[in-house]
Amino acid sequence: MIIGVPKEIKDQESRVSCTPAAVNQLVHAGHTVIVEKGAGIESGFTDEEFKEAGGELLDTAKEVWDKAEMIYKVKEPIPSEYKYFREGLIIYTYLHLAADKPLTEAMIENKVIGIAFETVQDGRRLPLLKPMSEVAGRMAVQEGAKFLTKPQGGKGKLLQGVPGVAPAYVVVLGAGTVGTAATRIAVGMGARVTVLDVNVDRLGELVDIFGDEIETLYSNPLNIKKCVEEADMVVSTVLIPGHKAPKLVTKEMVENMLPGSVIVDVAIDQGGSTEVTEGHPTTHTDPIFMVGDVVVYAVANIPGAVAMTSTHALSNSTTKYGLMIANKGWKKAVAECPELKLGVNTAEGYVTYKPVADDLGMEYKDIDELI
Ligand SMILES: NC(=O)c1ccc[n+]([C@@H]2O[C@H](COP(=O)([O-])OP(=O)(O)OC[C@H]3O[C@@H](n4cnc5c(N)ncnc54)[C@H](O)[C@@H]3O)[C@@H](O)[C@H]2O)c1
């Protein structure tokens, strides 16, 4: 198969889908990998390294998109890339379609096969979301701590406090991969931390990890209200796989937060988990907006800021399935691998992932009818 690796063009997105080592694996399996010149520079890989690994370098994104049978990238295509869509092209990447109707429509109209990293699912595990969630959770608290400082618009509070002065209060909504990583950093930085989830078993696992250093609470509107309104920093990480994020933090709760408090909505890539972030993703260039005196951070590609770490972590996880698709063709690969089958969001002019079809009010086709 001819596999294309374009340069990412989303704002401040420095990752590339695969490392030279991954290119080498694909080439050894008999495939051709075409890489856009400069695609790996910001992740620390030169064009020469991709060439030595067996990749072929092309000058423009258009050449890569036009020649490839499968585009292997990181972030969802942005509107300037829709013109490259064509029937039968496989796009293997993060897609987050439930939050992006125009992209879904463009993929359907052009009969693109969209295999989304974030919905590949093995039992409860989301193996291709996990590595970036590990990064995003850590970064969320790091960024939140920065915006809690006075020069950045925050109330001017240090997470750890100092002897004789109380630490800041961090509330983490959702105790999954992002929530656990965020908790790890918040606890490590000395904050007082409460974690809320509807999954009590998951909260129990966090208590096993962090012991008395955190407080856990069942997630319901009253508990969320109480915690959010008291928090210095809210990190929201809730996910119902494939669906738009539930809006757990209301406008009223935000209005009741103290001036200079910070909200980090990590779930923004699934449409945002607060009423104030819905339809308002931000970028690394312009990462925050204010709601009254509350600082809101809603960057949809947080791991892109630490590309040297993120590219390795992402490529380590995605190469396995990329190889499967390339070796067997998408239909056979999907038929033989149930977790990959759940990754197929669009095919042959249909939405083939039920939560996306439901959230967008679009026609759904069972993937089994197409393979
Ligand atoms: N912005 C970014 O750059 C970025 C990067 C990585 C991941 N993400 C996003 O972060 C989100 C979380 O990812 P994850 O890997 O941690 O998912 P996960 O499935 O591991 O965790 C989600 C958690 O949310 C909990 N949850 C569901 N409904 C809830 C509710 N009503 N109240 C409280 N908790 C609830 C679930 O029980 C689960 O524990 C996803 O939307 C993902 O796409 C964003």
PDBQT file of the ligand as one rigid body, heavy atoms in Angstrom, charges set to zero:
ROOT
HETATM    1  N1  LIG A 401      -7.653  18.670  24.229  1.00  0.00    +0.000 N 
HETATM    2  C1  LIG A 401      -6.754  17.752  23.917  1.00  0.00    +0.000 C 
HETATM    3  O1  LIG A 401      -5.699  18.051  23.379  1.00  0.00    +0.000 OA
HETATM    4  C2  LIG A 401      -7.010  16.312  24.284  1.00  0.00    +0.000 A 
HETATM    5  C3  LIG A 401      -5.972  15.375  24.260  1.00  0.00    +0.000 A 
HETATM    6  C4  LIG A 401      -6.235  14.064  24.646  1.00  0.00    +0.000 A 
HETATM    7  C5  LIG A 401      -7.531  13.694  25.032  1.00  0.00    +0.000 A 
HETATM    8  N2  LIG A 401      -8.514  14.642  25.003  1.00  0.00    +0.000 N 
HETATM    9  C6  LIG A 401      -9.902  14.346  25.394  1.00  0.00    +0.000 C 
HETATM   10  O2  LIG A 401     -10.004  14.185  26.800  1.00  0.00    +0.000 OA
HETATM   11  C7  LIG A 401     -11.203  13.460  27.075  1.00  0.00    +0.000 C 
HETATM   12  C8  LIG A 401     -10.916  12.362  28.103  1.00  0.00    +0.000 C 
HETATM   13  O3  LIG A 401     -10.106  11.366  27.530  1.00  0.00    +0.000 OA
HETATM   14  P1  LIG A 401      -9.682  10.082  28.390  1.00  0.00    +0.000 P 
HETATM   15  O4  LIG A 401      -8.710   9.316  27.563  1.00  0.00    +0.000 OA
HETATM   16  O5  LIG A 401      -9.325  10.480  29.767  1.00  0.00    +0.000 OA
HETATM   17  O6  LIG A 401     -11.064   9.262  28.430  1.00  0.00    +0.000 OA
HETATM   18  P2  LIG A 401     -11.440   8.121  29.492  1.00  0.00    +0.000 P 
HETATM   19  O7  LIG A 401     -12.539   7.341  28.844  1.00  0.00    +0.000 OA
HETATM   20  O8  LIG A 401     -10.229   7.415  29.949  1.00  0.00    +0.000 OA
HETATM   21  O9  LIG A 401     -12.009   8.951  30.736  1.00  0.00    +0.000 OA
HETATM   22  C9  LIG A 401     -13.223   9.636  30.715  1.00  0.00    +0.000 C 
HETATM   23  C10 LIG A 401     -13.835   9.558  32.087  1.00  0.00    +0.000 C 
HETATM   24  O10 LIG A 401     -14.999  10.404  32.097  1.00  0.00    +0.000 OA
HETATM   25  C11 LIG A 401     -15.892   9.774  33.008  1.00  0.00    +0.000 C 
HETATM   26  N3  LIG A 401     -17.236  10.351  32.900  1.00  0.00    +0.000 N 
HETATM   27  C12 LIG A 401     -18.196  10.100  31.982  1.00  0.00    +0.000 A 
HETATM   28  N4  LIG A 401     -19.306  10.796  32.298  1.00  0.00    +0.000 NA
HETATM   29  C13 LIG A 401     -19.017  11.492  33.438  1.00  0.00    +0.000 A 
HETATM   30  C14 LIG A 401     -19.759  12.390  34.256  1.00  0.00    +0.000 A 
HETATM   31  N5  LIG A 401     -21.022  12.723  33.989  1.00  0.00    +0.000 N 
HETATM   32  N6  LIG A 401     -19.133  12.916  35.337  1.00  0.00    +0.000 NA
HETATM   33  C15 LIG A 401     -17.869  12.605  35.634  1.00  0.00    +0.000 A 
HETATM   34  N7  LIG A 401     -17.131  11.754  34.909  1.00  0.00    +0.000 NA
HETATM   35  C16 LIG A 401     -17.706  11.205  33.817  1.00  0.00    +0.000 A 
HETATM   36  C17 LIG A 401     -15.818   8.311  32.624  1.00  0.00    +0.000 C 
HETATM   37  O11 LIG A 401     -16.378   7.478  33.631  1.00  0.00    +0.000 OA
HETATM   38  C18 LIG A 401     -14.315   8.145  32.468  1.00  0.00    +0.000 C 
HETATM   39  O12 LIG A 401     -13.693   7.720  33.668  1.00  0.00    +0.000 OA
HETATM   40  C19 LIG A 401     -11.675  12.932  25.713  1.00  0.00    +0.000 C 
HETATM   41  O13 LIG A 401     -12.697  13.786  25.212  1.00  0.00    +0.000 OA
HETATM   42  C20 LIG A 401     -10.463  13.059  24.839  1.00  0.00    +0.000 C 
HETATM   43  O14 LIG A 401     -10.774  13.151  23.459  1.00  0.00    +0.000 OA
HETATM   44  C21 LIG A 401      -8.273  15.930  24.640  1.00  0.00    +0.000 A 
ENDROOT
TORSDOF 0
